[in-house]
Each structure stands twice: as C-alpha cells, then as structure tokens.
Amino acid sequence: MSNHVVGNSGEESAGPETWFDLKMTDMVNYKPMKTRGIIFCFFLFMFSATSVFAQEITEPKEVKATIINIQDQESDGKHFYKFESKSSFGEVFKVDTSDSYPDGLYITLKKGDRVLLRIVENSDGTQTTYFDDKVRTGSLMSLFFIFAAIAIVIGFFRGLFSLIGLAFTLFVLFWFLFPQILAGRDPILMTVLASIVILFVNIHLSHGLRVRTFFSFLGTVAGLFVVVILSYIFTHVSSLSGVGTEESTLLLWEVETIKDPVALFIAAVILGTVGVLDDVAVTQSEVVGEMLDVDPTLSRKDLFFRAMRIGRHHIASTVNTLVLVYAGAALPIFLIYFSSSSDVGTFLNNQAVAEEFVRTIVGTISLMLTVPFATAFATIPRGKHIKK
C-alpha cells in the first residue's frame, strides 16, 4: 500500500507532513488489524491476571495434629493458648488460639490433645495456621460403645436388635434421605417414605415378626400421616417461612437444589416426631396383647377402653417429656430472643421461636392422636389370632 495521498488540487503529495496527519492515516488504513491486536492483548492480560490471582488465593486445607507443647496464657482478662503441634507427616505448626476463636469462647486444651488446624497459604509463600477445633471422634466412639454395651446388657437380644435397627436408620438417613433432599427431591415425600421404611424395619426387628407387631406398625403409620397433615396446616396458618434460624438461611444460600425451606421445615417436624410415635404405638399394642392373654373373652370395645386408660397415663408423661426435649434443644435460641423481648407475645412472634412452638405443638397433638389410633389397630386381631 502506498504512503502517498492525493490533495485537493489533484496533485499527488509525498504524504502527511505532521504527526497528527500520520496517525490519522494509520487509523484509516490499519483499523481492522489494530482492533484485532488490541482485543488479543486485552484477553492475554486478563488471562495472565486471572492466573496470578488464582495462584495467590488458594483454598485453605485442614490438617489433624497432636499438641506437643502448650502454654496457657491470659491477656486483658482473656484466656488463650499458644501451642506447637505435629502432624502424622512430621510437620510442626505453631498456633495462637487468640487469632482463631472469638473472645469469650471457652475451650480446654492440653498436651497430647488431637486438634484440627486450618492452613492458609499467603501470597508471599508463607503459611498462617489457625486452630479450628478439637478432634473428638475418639470420645464420641467411646460414648457410643458405652451406650451399646448398656443396651445389650439390659435389653439382651432386644437391645442387640435395637442397635441393628439404629444402624439401619443411619443407613437410610445418610444414603437415602439426605442425598435425595440435596438432589432436589421433595423433602416431605422423601421423609415420609424414609420414615415408613425405618419404622417397618425397626418395629419388626425390635419386637419380632408377629401380627401384634404389624398392627403396631400400622398404628404408627396412622400417627405419621397425622403429623404430615398437622405440620402442613400449622406451618401455613402460622405463616412460617422455614428460615427462622441461621442454619436454614445458610443452607438455602449455599445449596442451590434447596428451593422450598417451608417443605424442609415440615420434613424436619415429621422426622423428629416419628420416634415418639413408635414408642406409643408399640406400648399400646403390647398393652392390648397382655390384656387378651389374661382374658381372651374381652370384646374389642372393652379392650379399647381399658387400654386407653393406660394410654392416657402414657400421654400425660410423654407430652411433658416431649416439650422439655424440644425446649432443651432450642434453649440458646429461646434465651437470645427472650433477653431482647419486652413481653411473651413479642417473644413468641419471633420466627425461630415460632418454629419451635409449632414443632412442639404438632408433635404433642400427633402423639395424643396416635394413642387411640394405635389402640384401635391393636384390637383388630383378637384372642388366639394374636401371637405371643
């Protein structure tokens, strides 16, 4: 391409005489090539910057280590530890717990304790080590073995079978229910299905393959559907959103497949009530069976009303127990809102408190209604048709 241009007079000149004229000529003649070059350089810069940024910010890693040297210190009335710990690979980490835990959080550490550390890689190549938590799996397993031993010693074979049933329950929860909910399935439907399977296996495993046991299972399932109906009605009447706690809100933000927090709350109510219904239904069935063993001539009507007299005592004690269990589980939440509430109405109106209130009321009503349902089912097979 020629560098000469044609002027207004029609004569060909040698080209632009000024720097400005030269640049304008270049822009006209080379614009497509320059544009592609600028775009290429821009993306090359962005790629390089992204690579450098990714190298500077890395995910922290968790390391289990054993404390080999520890100092108990206090500053400005605040208690903290400085310790050295060693991992199984021989790495030594120095940790100051004042950098890790918020002020006022109490924790006891000593030499030989297993701890969980969080290692953060800095941009300058150094590492910062934070104390994350104590490793307590060993203590938890010890508690479980004590629990299992007591169950077997006192319950004999029934205690052993109940432990097998517990293992099956955990299997259903961790390998079916939780993955299905996280995969986006309906939490209520999945919880109902999981509860029915858990109840069927556990009731028959703990109490034997008998007709009486099967009707106990039917009574429990009747109570389960009462829980489903009441929890759905009470949740919507109370205008609960299902995000009354920080955990629920965090789950909704972090897990994209969780779309309906209300359904998740109802599923939690169902799952928390199932175990109590099992206890009531089996007890009423056994009461009816024992009455028939004593007097096989009793009619279904007599069996029902006599067993209900015992069931009422069971209701009176279990209802109080259920309320205390829920109150104990939600004690920190209750104290937080109670300390900042001006009256009882304001306290109950808080979303987190209202959720626990609905959970308790639904569980208690379902428990009371399960007693007559389970008693009625238990009286269906009479006399010699009920196996011991």
Secondary structure, DSSP 8 states (H G I E B T S, - for coil): ----EE-TTS-EESS--SHHHHHHHHHHHHHHHHHHHHHHHHHHHHHHHHHHHHHHS---EEEEEEEEEEEEEEETTEEEEEEEEEETTS-EEEEEGGGTS-TT------TT-EEEEEEEE-TTS-EEEEEEEE--HHHHHHHHHHHHHHHHHHHHHHHHHHHHHHHHHHHHIIIIIHHHHHTT--HHHHHHHHHHHHHHHHHHHHH-S-HHHHHHHHHHHHHHHHHHHHHHHHHHHTT--S--SHHHHHHHHH-TT---HHHHHHHHHHHHHHHHHHHHHHHHHHHHHHHHHH-TT--HHHHHHHHHHHHHHHHHHHHHHHHHHHHHHTHHHHHHHHHT-SSHHHHHHSHHHHHHHHHHHHHHHHHHHHHHHHHHHHTSS-GGGS--
